[in-house]
Amino acid sequence: GENGNKVIGENFTEMIPKEIISDIGIYDDMILIFLIGYRGYFIPTRYLTGENKEQFINKLMTLK
């Protein structure tokens, strides 16, 4: 099975192994994925819509 999430940006694609995710914050306007070692990802929720947003959040919750 999968043990991470793929993050795709304009100029990069990165796999994030579950083991390096230290916390996940889900807010109305953003999702924060905190990684070990003072790194993280900021994802504005305005880029996620309806079912895609729900599926993404459900996937993140399995990684927590």
VMD Tcl script that builds the backbone (N, CA, C; Angstrom):
set m [mol new atoms 192]
animate dup $m
set s [atomselect $m all]
$s set {name element resname resid chain x y z} {
  {N N GLY 1 A 0.824 -1.201 0.000}
  {CA C GLY 1 A 0.000 0.000 0.000}
  {C C GLY 1 A 0.852 1.242 0.000}
  {N N GLU 2 A 0.196 2.354 -0.163}
  {CA C GLU 2 A 0.907 3.631 -0.177}
  {C C GLU 2 A 1.269 4.024 1.239}
  {N N ASN 3 A 2.420 4.644 1.396}
  {CA C ASN 3 A 2.810 5.116 2.720}
  {C C ASN 3 A 3.181 6.585 2.687}
  {N N GLY 4 A 2.671 7.310 1.714}
  {CA C GLY 4 A 2.977 8.720 1.615}
  {C C GLY 4 A 2.020 9.415 0.684}
  {N N ASN 5 A 2.319 10.669 0.435}
  {CA C ASN 5 A 1.505 11.500 -0.435}
  {C C ASN 5 A 2.394 12.171 -1.458}
  {N N LYS 6 A 1.886 12.323 -2.645}
  {CA C LYS 6 A 2.623 13.029 -3.690}
  {C C LYS 6 A 2.172 14.482 -3.688}
  {N N VAL 7 A 3.132 15.399 -3.585}
  {CA C VAL 7 A 2.850 16.827 -3.647}
  {C C VAL 7 A 3.354 17.329 -4.985}
  {N N ILE 8 A 2.461 17.959 -5.737}
  {CA C ILE 8 A 2.811 18.452 -7.069}
  {C C ILE 8 A 2.640 19.962 -7.077}
  {N N GLY 9 A 3.714 20.672 -7.393}
  {CA C GLY 9 A 3.677 22.120 -7.521}
  {C C GLY 9 A 3.927 22.512 -8.961}
  {N N GLU 10 A 4.000 23.807 -9.212}
  {CA C GLU 10 A 4.241 24.275 -10.578}
  {C C GLU 10 A 5.558 23.769 -11.135}
  {N N ASN 11 A 6.583 23.732 -10.289}
  {CA C ASN 11 A 7.919 23.382 -10.767}
  {C C ASN 11 A 8.530 22.170 -10.075}
  {N N PHE 12 A 7.710 21.387 -9.379}
  {CA C PHE 12 A 8.280 20.232 -8.680}
  {C C PHE 12 A 7.212 19.178 -8.414}
  {N N THR 13 A 7.655 17.973 -8.171}
  {CA C THR 13 A 6.823 16.877 -7.671}
  {C C THR 13 A 7.640 16.171 -6.603}
  {N N GLU 14 A 7.034 15.926 -5.455}
  {CA C GLU 14 A 7.772 15.304 -4.357}
  {C C GLU 14 A 6.876 14.295 -3.643}
  {N N MET 15 A 7.433 13.132 -3.350}
  {CA C MET 15 A 6.735 12.155 -2.516}
  {C C MET 15 A 7.088 12.448 -1.064}
  {N N ILE 16 A 6.086 12.479 -0.217}
  {CA C ILE 16 A 6.309 12.712 1.203}
  {C C ILE 16 A 5.994 11.417 1.942}
  {N N PRO 17 A 7.015 10.730 2.448}
  {CA C PRO 17 A 6.763 9.500 3.211}
  {C C PRO 17 A 5.991 9.810 4.494}
  {N N LYS 18 A 5.087 8.937 4.850}
  {CA C LYS 18 A 4.278 9.093 6.057}
  {C C LYS 18 A 5.155 9.300 7.292}
  {N N GLU 19 A 6.302 8.649 7.321}
  {CA C GLU 19 A 7.176 8.678 8.494}
  {C C GLU 19 A 7.727 10.066 8.806}
  {N N ILE 20 A 7.788 10.973 7.834}
  {CA C ILE 20 A 8.362 12.293 8.111}
  {C C ILE 20 A 7.294 13.361 8.352}
  {N N ILE 21 A 6.014 12.978 8.326}
  {CA C ILE 21 A 4.940 13.923 8.626}
  {C C ILE 21 A 4.770 13.976 10.137}
  {N N SER 22 A 4.997 15.163 10.719}
  {CA C SER 22 A 4.883 15.286 12.172}
  {C C SER 22 A 3.501 15.765 12.608}
  {N N ASP 23 A 2.810 16.523 11.760}
  {CA C ASP 23 A 1.472 16.992 12.106}
  {C C ASP 23 A 0.786 17.514 10.852}
  {N N ILE 24 A -0.528 17.590 10.916}
  {CA C ILE 24 A -1.327 18.120 9.818}
  {C C ILE 24 A -2.360 19.047 10.430}
  {N N GLY 25 A -2.425 20.276 9.925}
  {CA C GLY 25 A -3.424 21.237 10.380}
  {C C GLY 25 A -4.391 21.531 9.251}
  {N N ILE 26 A -5.685 21.377 9.519}
  {CA C ILE 26 A -6.700 21.622 8.497}
  {C C ILE 26 A -7.576 22.776 8.967}
  {N N TYR 27 A -7.588 23.837 8.182}
  {CA C TYR 27 A -8.348 25.039 8.487}
  {C C TYR 27 A -9.258 25.357 7.305}
  {N N ASP 28 A -10.194 26.282 7.503}
  {CA C ASP 28 A -11.122 26.633 6.421}
  {C C ASP 28 A -10.400 27.108 5.170}
  {N N ASP 29 A -9.341 27.902 5.350}
  {CA C ASP 29 A -8.682 28.526 4.201}
  {C C ASP 29 A -7.344 27.908 3.821}
  {N N MET 30 A -6.850 26.947 4.625}
  {CA C MET 30 A -5.550 26.352 4.311}
  {C C MET 30 A -5.384 24.999 4.982}
  {N N ILE 31 A -4.462 24.237 4.422}
  {CA C ILE 31 A -4.035 22.968 5.013}
  {C C ILE 31 A -2.528 23.077 5.201}
  {N N LEU 32 A -2.059 22.756 6.392}
  {CA C LEU 32 A -0.631 22.791 6.692}
  {C C LEU 32 A -0.159 21.369 6.959}
  {N N ILE 33 A 0.897 20.974 6.265}
  {CA C ILE 33 A 1.504 19.665 6.486}
  {C C ILE 33 A 2.892 19.926 7.054}
  {N N PHE 34 A 3.081 19.581 8.322}
  {CA C PHE 34 A 4.353 19.808 8.997}
  {C C PHE 34 A 5.208 18.555 8.897}
  {N N LEU 35 A 6.455 18.739 8.503}
  {CA C LEU 35 A 7.389 17.627 8.377}
  {C C LEU 35 A 8.456 17.727 9.453}
  {N N ILE 36 A 9.099 16.613 9.742}
  {CA C ILE 36 A 10.217 16.592 10.682}
  {C C ILE 36 A 11.328 17.476 10.114}
  {N N GLY 37 A 11.978 18.240 10.967}
  {CA C GLY 37 A 13.108 19.053 10.529}
  {C C GLY 37 A 12.722 20.442 10.051}
  {N N TYR 38 A 11.680 21.025 10.630}
  {CA C TYR 38 A 11.282 22.402 10.330}
  {C C TYR 38 A 10.948 22.642 8.867}
  {N N ARG 39 A 10.322 21.678 8.235}
  {CA C ARG 39 A 9.839 21.843 6.860}
  {C C ARG 39 A 8.337 21.650 6.869}
  {N N GLY 40 A 7.720 22.085 5.803}
  {CA C GLY 40 A 6.289 21.882 5.710}
  {C C GLY 40 A 5.736 22.378 4.395}
  {N N TYR 41 A 4.461 22.148 4.224}
  {CA C TYR 41 A 3.758 22.587 3.023}
  {C C TYR 41 A 2.513 23.351 3.434}
  {N N PHE 42 A 2.261 24.446 2.737}
  {CA C PHE 42 A 1.076 25.275 2.910}
  {C C PHE 42 A 0.230 25.087 1.661}
  {N N ILE 43 A -0.994 24.638 1.833}
  {CA C ILE 43 A -1.873 24.396 0.687}
  {C C ILE 43 A -3.131 25.239 0.866}
  {N N PRO 44 A -3.289 26.298 0.064}
  {CA C PRO 44 A -4.528 27.086 0.140}
  {C C PRO 44 A -5.713 26.224 -0.308}
  {N N THR 45 A -6.773 26.193 0.478}
  {CA C THR 45 A -7.913 25.339 0.134}
  {C C THR 45 A -8.717 25.891 -1.039}
  {N N ARG 46 A -8.485 27.122 -1.431}
  {CA C ARG 46 A -9.223 27.667 -2.582}
  {C C ARG 46 A -8.896 26.903 -3.864}
  {N N TYR 47 A -7.771 26.164 -3.875}
  {CA C TYR 47 A -7.404 25.374 -5.044}
  {C C TYR 47 A -8.030 23.981 -5.024}
  {N N LEU 48 A -8.696 23.657 -3.940}
  {CA C LEU 48 A -9.358 22.358 -3.817}
  {C C LEU 48 A -10.865 22.586 -3.875}
  {N N THR 49 A -11.571 21.734 -4.599}
  {CA C THR 49 A -13.011 21.923 -4.724}
  {C C THR 49 A -13.764 20.663 -4.330}
  {N N GLY 50 A -14.905 20.859 -3.713}
  {CA C GLY 50 A -15.848 19.804 -3.378}
  {C C GLY 50 A -15.268 18.446 -3.060}
  {N N GLU 51 A -15.524 17.504 -3.960}
  {CA C GLU 51 A -15.113 16.116 -3.760}
  {C C GLU 51 A -13.594 15.980 -3.698}
  {N N ASN 52 A -12.865 16.744 -4.512}
  {CA C ASN 52 A -11.399 16.693 -4.479}
  {C C ASN 52 A -10.877 17.102 -3.110}
  {N N LYS 53 A -11.464 18.143 -2.535}
  {CA C LYS 53 A -11.044 18.610 -1.214}
  {C C LYS 53 A -11.315 17.530 -0.168}
  {N N GLU 54 A -12.512 16.953 -0.212}
  {CA C GLU 54 A -12.883 15.916 0.753}
  {C C GLU 54 A -11.972 14.695 0.641}
  {N N GLN 55 A -11.691 14.256 -0.581}
  {CA C GLN 55 A -10.807 13.104 -0.790}
  {C C GLN 55 A -9.396 13.407 -0.301}
  {N N PHE 56 A -8.906 14.607 -0.581}
  {CA C PHE 56 A -7.561 15.005 -0.165}
  {C C PHE 56 A -7.459 15.013 1.356}
  {N N ILE 57 A -8.446 15.600 2.021}
  {CA C ILE 57 A -8.431 15.660 3.486}
  {C C ILE 57 A -8.525 14.255 4.080}
  {N N ASN 58 A -9.381 13.409 3.517}
  {CA C ASN 58 A -9.481 12.024 3.999}
  {C C ASN 58 A -8.157 11.291 3.848}
  {N N LYS 59 A -7.475 11.494 2.738}
  {CA C LYS 59 A -6.163 10.870 2.502}
  {C C LYS 59 A -5.158 11.366 3.541}
  {N N LEU 60 A -5.153 12.679 3.800}
  {CA C LEU 60 A -4.234 13.234 4.798}
  {C C LEU 60 A -4.493 12.649 6.181}
  {N N MET 61 A -5.751 12.447 6.519}
  {CA C MET 61 A -6.081 11.925 7.844}
  {C C MET 61 A -5.536 10.510 8.035}
  {N N THR 62 A -5.401 9.753 6.952}
  {CA C THR 62 A -4.822 8.410 7.074}
  {C C THR 62 A -3.316 8.471 7.298}
  {N N LEU 63 A -2.704 9.604 6.997}
  {CA C LEU 63 A -1.256 9.757 7.157}
  {C C LEU 63 A -0.883 10.309 8.523}
  {N N LYS 64 A -1.851 10.825 9.246}
  {CA C LYS 64 A -1.600 11.480 10.530}
  {C C LYS 64 A -1.114 10.500 11.570}
}
mol reanalyze $m
mol bondsrecalc $m
mol representation Tube
mol addrep $m
